[in-house]
Amino acid sequence: MKKSRILAVAGVALLATGVLAACGSSKSSNAEAPKAYGYTYTADPETLDYLISGKQSTKVATSNGIDGLFTNDQYGNLTPAVAEDWSVSQDGLTYTYKIRKGVKWFTSDGEEYAEVTANDFVTGLKHAADNKSAALYLAQNSVKGLADYISGNNTDFSAVGIKAVDDYTLQYTLNQPEPYWNSKLSYGIFWPLNAEFEKSKGKDFGKATDPTSLLYNGPFLLKGLTAKSSIEFAKNDQYWDKDNVHIDTVTLSYYDGSDQESLERNFTNGAYSYARLFPTSSNYSKVAETYKDNIYYTPQGAGIAGLGVNIDRQSY
């Protein structure tokens, strides 16, 4: 199985973070061999419902399988996905999107379910609002009428500023101009949802560890999710942009942070396509000698964290 290999090394808190990248030779000279990617994940998703979860663990398990209107390329630039074209009104309040024809929904087994339409995006946002999505902060003050619907001041979702003009035309009406609006649409709360599938699954839609609880319109199908073990994906051979998908399988292995040296070991034996290394690890000197110039460091960075303490005060 052909593997693209990268070795990443990370620094410690407040030190310059190092990302070491190294190209490794393929274990197979067969250019037609399946291309695999392996790395780690650190938390099991509590749900696969990408519309209501604001957690990274859900994103890790779903973002490779679901396309929204926009996505990000390898450089982080916003690029169209299900949206083929779009226009903005002169006052900056109305965004109209042309939905790409021929984008299909598939089951986790790769069976075609339905075509993706503008109505799926309406269904998705309604599902998020009805289920009090943790990501509503991205939408409720932006989309006209959404805050009133969420608060219960209005119970008619058709009054919210999102509508399917036809099967391939979606329109958002905003409360105020937002030059960055399109960038929001890459977040899960704005992704589509097939209404028939949602109804058929009921409360089991997006059930954690169950790949069959979702439909997929993206480049990969979620094939397996075992708690504290692995997440497995396979290329969606019927994806609308499959010619630009160059990996056949993705396997993420659970990593709880207790054995930092396992990252390098699994990279060396081929299980991981890249790995983070820590200068504080006992094997760091040996690894640095082994990989030498194939280790690269990320630019120095900084972060801010907050700590809130729960105090069990005595009552008087």
FISEDO-375864 format. One record per residue (C-alpha): x, y, z; residue in one letter. Coordinates in steps of 0.1 Angstrom, whole numbers, padded with zeros to 4 digits, always signed. Each point is the difference from the previous one (the first is absolute). Layout:
N
XYZA...
// end
This chain:
316
+0000+0000+0000M+0015+0033-0010K+0004+0026+0027K+0009+0036-0002S+0023+0007+0029R+0005+0031+0021I+0017+0003+0034L-0010+0029+0022A+0017+0011+0031V-0016+0024+0025A+0015+0021+0027G-0012+0005+0035V-0022+0027+0015A+0012+0035-0006L+0030-0012-0020L+0002+0002-0037A-0023-0027-0014T+0018-0023-0024G-0017-0018-0028V+0025-0024-0016L-0010-0013-0033A+0018-0028-0018A-0007-0018-0032C+0004-0037+0004G+0004-0026-0027S-0030-0021-0011S-0002-0035+0013K-0012-0010-0035S+0012+0010-0034S-0034-0007-0015N-0014+0034-0010A-0035-0016-0001E+0002-0012+0036A-0027+0015+0023P+0012+0032+0016K-0006+0001+0037A+0002+0027+0026Y+0004-0007+0037G+0001+0022+0030Y-0015+0005+0035T-0031+0014+0016Y-0003+0009+0036T-0037-0001+0010A-0030-0021-0010D-0029+0020-0013P-0031+0002+0022E-0021+0003-0031T+0004-0001-0038L-0027+0026-0004D+0022+0027-0016Y-0029+0025+0001L-0003+0002+0037I+0035-0007+0013S+0026+0026+0005G+0027-0024+0010K+0032-0008-0019Q-0005-0037+0006S-0032+0000-0022T+0018+0021-0027K+0028-0026-0001V-0025-0028-0007A-0022+0018-0025T+0018+0028-0019S+0015-0024-0025N-0034-0015-0008G-0022+0031-0003I+0003+0029-0024D-0016+0033+0007G-0003+0030-0024L+0037+0008+0006F+0031-0018+0012T+0037+0009+0005N+0028-0010-0023D+0034-0013+0010Q+0011+0036+0007Y-0030+0008+0021G-0016+0022-0027N-0038-0001-0003L-0011-0019-0031T-0034-0011-0014P-0013-0035+0007A-0038-0005-0005V-0003+0036-0010A+0008+0004-0037E-0005+0037-0001D-0015+0028+0021W-0009+0037+0000S-0005+0027+0026V-0026+0027-0001S+0012+0036-0002Q-0009+0007+0037D+0019-0031+0011G-0030-0016+0017L-0010-0027-0025T+0023-0029-0011Y-0012-0022-0028T+0017-0033-0007Y-0002-0023-0030K+0002-0036+0012I+0022-0023-0020R-0021-0025-0020K+0008-0037+0003G+0013+0000+0036V-0015-0031+0017K-0006-0013+0035W+0014-0035+0007F-0003-0024+0029T+0030-0012+0019S+0000-0030-0023D+0003+0022-0031G-0036-0004-0012E-0015+0030-0017E-0029+0015+0021Y-0010+0033-0016A+0012+0031-0016E+0011+0029+0021V-0023+0030-0005T-0005+0035+0014A-0027-0014+0023N+0026-0021+0018D+0017+0032+0013F-0034+0014+0012V-0006-0034+0018T+0034+0001+0015G-0003+0035+0016L-0035-0008+0013K+0013-0032+0016H+0028+0020+0016A-0025+0026+0014A-0025-0025+0012D+0026-0020+0018N+0017+0030+0016K+0034-0005-0018S+0031+0009+0019A+0011+0019-0030A-0031+0023-0003L+0022+0030+0009Y+0013-0002-0036L-0034+0005-0015A-0026+0014+0024Q+0010+0037-0002N+0009-0002-0037S-0030-0017-0017V-0031+0022+0000K-0027-0013+0023G+0020-0029+0014L+0004+0015+0035A-0038+0004+0002D-0006-0036-0011Y+0025-0013+0026I-0015+0021+0028S-0035-0011-0009G-0012+0035-0009N-0007-0015-0034N-0009-0036-0007T-0001+0001-0038D+0034-0010-0014F-0010+0013-0034S+0004+0035+0014A+0037-0006+0006V+0024+0014-0026G+0008-0032-0018I-0020-0014-0029K+0003-0024-0029A-0010+0021-0030V+0001-0032-0020D+0018-0034+0003D+0033+0017-0011Y-0003+0035+0014T+0005+0008+0037L-0004+0035+0015Q+0010+0014+0033Y-0013+0034+0013T+0022+0016+0027L-0007+0025+0028N+0030+0021-0010Q+0028-0002-0026P+0028-0025+0009E+0029+0000-0024P+0012-0033+0016Y-0034-0017-0003W+0012-0026-0026N+0027-0012+0024S-0026-0009+0026K-0016-0024-0025L+0028-0025+0004S-0011-0007+0035Y-0021-0031+0008G-0031+0020+0011I-0004+0012-0036F+0004-0035-0016W-0029-0017-0018P-0023-0027+0014L-0024-0022-0020N-0035+0003+0015A-0011-0035-0009E+0031-0015+0016F-0003+0021+0031E-0036-0012+0004K+0009-0036-0005S+0027+0001+0027K-0019+0020+0025G+0020+0004+0033K+0026-0024-0014D+0012+0026-0026F+0037+0007+0006G+0003-0027+0026K+0035-0003+0013A+0021-0030-0012T-0027-0008-0027D+0012+0010-0035P-0035-0011-0014T-0016+0028+0019S+0012+0026-0025L-0001+0006-0038L+0032+0011-0018Y+0004+0024-0029N+0037+0005+0005G+0033-0016-0011P+0000-0027+0026F-0024-0024+0016L+0002-0008+0037L+0004-0037+0002K+0007-0007+0036G+0003+0017+0034L+0010-0020+0030T+0002+0019+0033A+0036+0007+0013K+0013-0021-0030S-0004+0013-0035S-0019+0020-0026I+0001-0014-0035E-0009+0017-0033F+0000-0012-0036A+0000+0021-0032K-0034+0007-0015N+0004-0012-0035D-0031+0017-0011Q+0009+0034+0014Y-0006+0029-0024W+0037+0011+0002D+0015-0035+0004K+0029+0007-0025D+0014+0025+0025N-0001-0025+0029V+0034-0017+0002H-0004-0021+0031I-0019-0033+0001D-0002-0007+0037T+0004+0020+0032V+0005-0016+0034T+0002+0020+0032L+0012-0018+0031S-0009+0011+0035Y+0027+0018+0019Y-0004+0010+0036D+0033+0018+0004G+0014-0024+0025S+0028-0014-0022D+0015+0028-0021Q+0027-0024-0014E-0027-0021-0016S-0005+0028-0026L+0035-0005-0014E-0002-0038+0003R-0032-0001-0020N+0014+0024-0026F+0031-0021-0004T-0019-0033-0004N-0023+0016-0026G-0033+0003+0020A+0001+0038+0001Y+0006+0022-0031S+0014+0027+0023Y+0007+0004+0036A+0006+0026+0026R+0031-0002+0021L+0008+0017+0033F+0034+0013+0009P-0007-0011+0036T-0004-0036-0011S+0027-0024+0012S+0006-0012-0036N+0002+0034-0015Y+0038+0000-0005S-0002-0034-0018K-0028+0011-0022V+0017+0033-0009A+0031-0020-0010E-0020-0025-0021T-0020+0025-0019Y+0024+0030+0000K-0009+0024-0028D-0034-0016-0004N-0012+0018+0031I-0016+0034-0003Y-0012+0024+0026Y-0031+0021-0001T+0002+0038+0006P+0000+0011+0036Q-0036+0006+0013G-0019+0010+0030A-0033-0007+0016G-0023+0012+0027I-0019-0023+0024A-0024+0007+0028G-0006-0020+0032L-0033+0001+0018G+0000-0017+0035V-0031-0016+0014N-0001+0007+0038I-0022-0021+0023D-0008+0028+0025R-0015-0009+0033Q-0035+0014+0006S-0005+0022+0031Y
// end
